[in-house]
Amino acid sequence: MTQMDAARKGQITAQMKEVAEKENVSPEFVRAGIEEGTIVIPGNIRHSGLKPIALGKGLKTKVNANIGTSTDFPETKNELVKLDAALKAGADSLMDLSTGGDLDANRRAVISHCPVMVGTVPVYQAMIEAREKYGAVVDLTGDDLFKVIEKHIEDGVDFLTVHCGVTRNVVEILKKEGRVTDIVSRGGAFLAGWMVHHGHENPLYQHYDRLLEMCIEHDVTLSLGDGLRPGCINDASDQSQIAELVVLGELVERARRAGVQVMVEGPGHVPLNEVAANVQMQKSICKGAPFYVLGPLVTDVCPGYDHINASIGGAVAAMTGADFLCYVTPAEHLGLPTAEDVREGVMASRLAGHAADIVQNIPGAKKWDESMSTARKELNWKKQKELALDPEKFDKYRQDRNPEDNEACTMCGEYCALKIIEQYLK
């Protein structure tokens, strides 16, 4: 029985109970959200040791970390180091986006080492295998693609990013409209090129029911990818993006009718004044499905600082209803991230998510800040460290910049405002 099956029958599963306890909400709240489709608990029954995490309306904003090999850095061991760094930093989810080395071995290693949900983009592996088998990626067949999807599901992947909304009609709109950066999604670019080359419909759209049947067997969640997400702020909120979103709204309803949990991915590069509108538009068209955003990045000129760029957009997106933030690292647009880049990216997105949770009145969010304020007033450094978003960095600054056992910090020293006002108020 899938989570959605149970929810529709009024049954509260062990996963729903565990999630409710973590979120400080009732199990019935979680069950009702899953039945409605506004909450999902991605969890492939083949992923052993998985700790259930829920995404959606009324719950804490979650953060995903992307890792994965490339042709230049194909070693699995490096990605497992990044996986550990992401988990230590507090990531709620990992995506394996590998394109180099032994893809099957890498994916299985990530799943076996990862206690949180794992996602993949199967079309990446399908493209690579098509080149090896046929000599050209466009010679891939629909059956080839579905065989790779089946392999990912069998290995225990919890959610699949699939670019089902990149249809022939949407590609025609893109061609007529013209964009600065055209398509920046690898999966979206490949499927658009495949359709133009063959003159056929996207197999993920044409055979969507087949995909749904595959997901039901192992309770895999669909993450409907935004293949035409804007790659620069000039392309944001254009006809191509919205045309794809309309298709995704249709596919959300079809997935729900079939009993498949589904979420929707979103932009991308979006100017700050358009972020809220993008979230509200997605929530309306996709009937409240959990929204998974990459950033959004609110400017195009921040290489080296794109984790901060994304956290600004992420905070606004989550404040207005986005549920799941895909981190961006300082290496975005520049190269494959290191473990330290992964850590910085997770922390920046967690900051954005928590800032939004305060505004959304998520249970426990304000209490965390109130506890930190009290500890600061008391100059209780031990408690402040425990409450800090990043205790490791807190400890480093505290140790490096302050003499041992110094009650105040070296910013104010003996002129500490908290110490002065405490003396006079008493």
N, C-alpha and C positions, 0 to 999 in steps of 0.2 A: 504494500500500500504506500502511495506517495504522500508527501506532506499535504498536498492539495486534496487528495482523496479523503484523507483523515479529517481535514478541516471542514470539508463539505458534509461529512457525516456527523459533524459535531464532536469529533473525538480530539482530545488533546494528547499529543504524542510526548514522548520523553524529551525530544528536541525542543518542542514548544515550551515545556516546563523549564528546561535549563536556560533557554533564551530569556524567558520572562523574568527569571530570577536575576540574571545579569543586568537586565534593562530596567529593573524596578517597576515593571508593569505586571498586569495579571496575565495568566496563561490564556484566558479567554480573549483578551485584547490581541494577543499574538494569533490565536486561532482564527479570529474574525478577520484579521488583516490578510492572512493567507487565503482564506476563502474569497475575500473580495479582490485579491490580487495586488493589494497595496503593500504587502510584506512578503518577502521570500526568505526561505532558509536553504541556501544551496548546500547540497550534501549528497554526493554519489554514494550509494550503498556499498560500493567497493573501496571507498577511501577509509581504510581502517585508522583508528585513533583520532578521528576528526572531532574537533570541538565545535559544536554548532554555533553559528553566528547568523543573526537575522539582519536584513536590510529593509528599510522602508519607513513608512509614515509613523511618526510618533516615537521613533527609536533613535538612539545615538547615531550620529554621522560616522560612517565607517571609512577606512582608508585601505586602498590596495597598493601594493608595491609590485612593479614589473621587474622581472629578472629574465635572464636568458642568454644563451651563447650566441656568437656571431661567427662568420667564416674566419675572421681574424683572431677571435678568442673563443675557440671551440671546447675548452676544457670544462667538464661538469663540476669539478672540484671548486672552481672559482665561483660558480653560481650557488653552490651550497654555502659558501662563506657569505655571500650576499643574502641568501635566504635567512641565515642565522642573524645577520645584522638587521634585517627587516623585522624579524620576529622580536628581537631584543628591543628595537625601537618602538614596538607596539602596533605593527601592521595587523590588520584584521583579515587580510587576504593576500595571496600571491598569484601572479600570472606568470607562467612560463612562456616566453615569446622566442624561444630558441630557433635559430636558423643555421647553426653550425655544429659540426661534430655528429655524434650518434644521438639523433633526436629522441628516439624511443627510450634509450637508456637514460638520457638526461631527464625526460619527463617523469619516468618511473622513479628516479632518484629523488626528484623534487617532491613528488606526492608522498613517497614513503617517509621523507624527513619532515613533512609539513603538517602540523596539527591544526592549521586553519585551512579554510577553503582555497582550492586551487582552480584557476581558470586557464584556458589556452585558446589559441586562434588556429584551428586545424588547417585552414587554407594555406598557412605558411608551409607546413610540412607537405601538403599536397602539391604545391608549386615546385618545391625542391625535388620531390620524387618524380614529378612529371618531367623535369629537365633531365634527370638521370635516366629515366626510362625511354623518353621519346626524343630528347635533344632540344626540346622547346617547351616552355611552361604553358603556352597556349594550347598545346596538344592534350592537356589534361581533359579527362572525361568526367561527366557527372558521377559515374560509378566510382571512379578513382577518388574523388573528393569525399563521397559518402563512406568509402572504406576507411579513409583516414579518420573521419569523425567517429566511426564505430570503434576504431582502435583507441582513440582518446577516451571514449566513454568506458570501454572495457578496462582501461588502466586506472580508472577511478577519478577522472577529472570532474569537478563539482559544477562548474559552469563553463559554457562554450560561447565564445564570441563568434557570431556568424553574421555575415554582411548580406542578409536576405533582402534588405530594402533597396539595394543597388540594382534596379530593374532597367530594362531597355528604355522604357519611357523616361526614367530619371536621368539616364545617361544622355538622352537626346536633349533634355532641358539644359544639362550641363554644357553640352557642345554649343548650343545656341546662345547661352548666357555669357560664357567666357568668364574666366576667373584669373586672378593673379597667380595662385599656386595650384590651380586645377584640383588634383586629388592627392592628399598627403597620406592617406591610409594605405598601407601595403596591400591589405586584403581588398579594399575597395578599388584600388588601382588595377590589381590583377583581374578582378571579376569584370570591371568595366572594359578592360582590354580584351578579355576573353569573349565578351558579348559582341564587341565591335568586330573582332576577327572572324567569329563563327556566324554572326547574325542570328544567334539563338538567345533565348531568355536565360537569365541567371538560374542555374540548377537549384540553388538554395531557395529561391522563390518559387520556381516551377514545381519542385517536389517538396514543398514545405511540410506537407502532411507526413511524408516519410521521415523527415527530421524529427517531428513531434513524436512519432511512434518510437523512435530510437531513444529519445529522452525519457519517455515514460518508464521504460523497463528498469532503469537504474536511478530514477528520480533526479535527473540532471536538469539544472536550470539553464534556460536560454538567456544569453545576453545579446540582445539585438544590436549589432554593431552599427556605428554611424560611419559608413564608408565614405560619405561625402562631407565629413566634418570640416569646417573651415581651417585651413592651415595658416591663415593670416587674418588680421582683423578686418581687412578690406573685403574678405569673402564671407564674413559672418552674416547670418540671418538672410542669406540670399535664396533665390527660388529653388536652386538645386538642393540645398540643405533641407528646406521645408518640404519639398516634394518627397524626399526620402522619408522624412519624419511622418508624413501622412501614410505612406506605405507601412511604416513600422507600427502605427496605430492600428491598422487593419490586422497586422500579424500578432499583435498583443492579444486582441480579442480572439483570434483563432487558437492561440496557444492556451488561453484560459478555458475555452470551450473544450479543448482536448484534455485538460487537466495537467498542463505543464506550467511550472512556475517560470515567470519571465520578467526580465528587467530590460531597460532601454539605455543605450549609451548615447552620450551627447558631446558637444563641442568642448574642446578645440580651442581655437583663438577667437575671442569675443571681446569687443571693447566693453569697458566697465558698465556703461549705461545701457547695454543690451543684455547683460547676464540675467537679470531677473526676468525679463520678458522671455528669454529662451527657456528658462525653467518652467515658467507658467504655461508657455505654449506646449511644451512636452507633456506636462501633467494633464493638460486639457485633452490633447489629441490622443494620448496613450492611456487615458482613463485612470490616472493615478498610479501607473506602474512605477516601481522604484527606478530612480534616475541615477545613472552612473556617469560622471563627467570627468574628462581629462583636463584638469585645471579648474575652470578655463584660464588660459593665459590672456591677460588683458592688454598686453602690448607685445610687439614683435622684436624689441631691441634689447633684450636682456640675457644674451648668452652668458652663462656662468652664474646667473642669478635667477634662472627660470623657476627654481623651487619657490622663491619668494613671489615672483610674478604669478605663479599658479595658486599660491596660497591666498593671494588677494582675491582672485576670481573665485576660488573655491569657497571662501568664507561667504561671499555674496550669494553664490549658487546655493549653498547649503542653508543659508538663512532664509532663502525663498523657496525651499522645498527639495533640493537635490539630496539624495540619501547616501551616496557612495562616491568618494573622491579618489580618483586614480592619481597617485602622486606624480610629481615631476621632479627630476633631480637637477643639480647644478650642471650636469653634463648634457642636458637636453639640447638637441640640435648640434652637439659637438662631438660626441663619441659614446662608446659603451660605458656606463657608470661603474665606479668602484664600489666596494662595500661602504666606504665612508660617504660617498654620494648617495647611496641607498638610504643610509641612516638619516642624512640631512633632509632628503626628500620626504621620508615618512614623518619626521618631526614637523616639518613645515605644513604638511597636509593635516596632521593631527591638530596642530594649532588652529588651522582654519576651521576644522570640523567642530572643535570645542567652542570656538567663538560663536559659531552658528547655533550650537546646542543651547547656549545661554539664552539667545534671542528666542529660540523655539520652545523654551521652558521644558526641555527634556529633563525627566526626573534625575536629580543628583548633580546636574551641571552647575547650577549656581552655588550649591552647597560646597563643591570642591573649591571654588574661588573664595567663598566666605571663610573656609578653614585656612586657606593660605593667608588671607588678610589677618586673621587672628594670630597666626604663627609669626607673621612679620611684626605685628604690634608688640608681641612678647619677645621679639628678637630670638625666637626659638629656631635656630639654624638647623637642628636635626629634623624638626618637623617640617620645615620648609623644603628640605631636601626630599623628604618622603613624598611631599605633595607636588613637587615640581614635575612638569611635563617631561623634562629630561634631567633626571637626578644625576646622571653622569657628568653632564656639562655643568650643572649647578655646583657639584663637588669640586670640579677642576677650577672654576673661577674662585670659589670660596677659599680653596687651599692656596692657590697661586697668588692671590691679590690681598690676603689678609694675614697678619701675624697670628700665631697660634693662640687660641683662646681669646681673641679679640672680640668683645661683646658686640660692638657695632661693626660696620664695614668701613673700608678705607675711603669710600666716597665722601662721607660726612665726618667720620671719626667722632671726636668729642662734641661735635656740633650736630649730632644725630637728632633730627626733629622729634622722633618718637620718644627718645629719652628725655628731651627737654620738656615736651608737653606733658609727659607722664608726671614729672617732678612738680610742675606748677598746678596741674589739675588735682593732684593729691593734696 
